[in-house]
Amino acid sequence: MPDALHRFLPGQGPDPLSAKRPRKALPKEMRTTALIVASALFMQNLDSTVVTTALPSMARAFNVSPVTMNIVITSYLVSLAAFIPASGWVADRYGAKNVFRAAIIVFTAASILCGVSQSLPMLVGARILQGMGGAMMVPVGRLLLLRRVGKADLVAAMSWLTMPALLGPVIGPPVGGFLVTSLSWHWIFDINIPIGVVGVILVTLFIRPDEGVEATHFDILGQVLAGIGMAGLIMGLSSFGRGALPPSAAIALTVVGALAAGGYVIHARRSKFPLLDITLLQIPTFATSVVAGSMFRIGIGAMPFLLPLMLQLGFGLSPLRSGLITFVSAAGAITVKPIAKPLLRRFGFRAVLSVNAAISTAIIALTAAFRPDWPIALIYLVLLVGGVFRSLQFTAYNTIAYADIPPPRMSQATSLYSTLQQLSLTMGVTLGAAALAVFGVLAGRTHPGLPDFSAAFLIVAAVMLPAAWLALRLPRSAGEEMSGHHATPR
């Protein structure tokens, strides 16, 4: 009897529904679910980047300084960070479909409130509500897909989820610039409304309810410690890059966050039902995806911060021209979807992750050599190729992470993975800002110049490089059920 039940666990074979329908129905359901989830994630990623472009306009509307308007960004990040750890438990308790749909509703309603805000406090409150919705959308959306897709189809499904994370930071600045220039800052929030409404309808019509998952006791102390830890670290670290707070306040928040995070680790080791299960890091494929993936994401997280600044401050380009240049890497991200699975089938996760990380690192280092006299076609080519390899790497990381996760622990895995993913991307902005500041001071410059940007890109590349070596520690057969690659014994 246990063997019979095991065949119907998510990701371990056909589920009771797929057993009653033709085999070809599963890929269609996978594509539908992946597209719906990807659309919601794209809405969140786009929103996170267009806001930055509109800060000066909002500052004039509310009669405050642009620096003060950074609270619009930090309030969202803090809310997002504080509630991500609880997402897995909430999905188990109320059902992933219900939570995902509710998250879209909350995010859309909060966007409406942001667009009609008449004061800065009202806007900040709406952004906090938006962060609560966003905290549930990312991990719960990924969980929806993991519970409905077999391992053989997971690479293709994750290709869809990788694109929003890469496209949002690239498309956001030009879209935000156009809306603010041609219409008003209110439209950067209003564009979420049709996406959210359509998303809720599609989730209701095309995503089937979850199979029953028993929720454990809610870890209240763990939520407090993890929430304070993540909020403190992300708010403190992001402040270094955005200048939202004085350095002393940013340092204090970072220290408080680090102490709370350390307290959570001690608590999790003693708790029977921890909110974030750190013992998942004992699974080699998950640990490699988290550790190596974090190093990689730190580097990639610095790109949306460093590249536009270099093009505007170092090259003297307008924000619009800068946005059009950075936009080209989006085309590279799109091309990966049809090639990811064939590459993984041919070479396997171990080879793709190691070689691809080395190539991506080299491309980041090459970006350090960009100069105004470079042919624009050559800059486009480098960014286009870089987008291809970054997207492939994210697809591979996001897939191999769940290769050996038991189905009952999948919700905890998505919560932990999303939490650490958000932290590593924030650290990328901090690293880029710190490198610019340090090299600027050493050179005696009050504003960063091209040499400072070049040095910052090289520092970022150095942080990314160990990801290639860590991937080599995976067994050759890692994730072969997902990739279809069968390693030849040496």
Secondary structure, DSSP 8 states (H G I E B T S, - for coil): -HHHHHTTSTTSS--TTGGGS-TTHHHHHHHHHHHHHHHHHHHHHHHHHHHHHHHHHHHHHHT--TTGGGHHHHHHHHHHHHHGGGHHHHHHHH-HHHHHHHHHHHHHHHHHHHHT--SHHHHHHHHHHHHHHHHHHHHHHHHHHHHHS-GGGHHHHHHHHHHHHHHHHHHHHHHHHHHHHHS-TTHHHHTHHHHHHHHHHHHHHHS------------HHHHHHHHHHHHHHHHHHHHHHH--S-HHHHHHHHHHHHHHHHHHHHHHHH-SS-SS-GGGGGSHHHHHHHHHHHHHHHHHHHHHHHHHHIIIIIS---HHHHHHHHTHHHHHHHHHHHHHHHHHHHHHHHHHHHHHHHHHHHHHHHHTT--TTS-HHHHHHHHHHHHHHHHHHHHHHHHHTTTT--GGGHHHHHHHHHHHHHHHHHHHHHHHHHHHHHHHHHHT-SS--HHHHHHHHHHHHHHHTHHHHHHTTS-TTTTHHHH-------
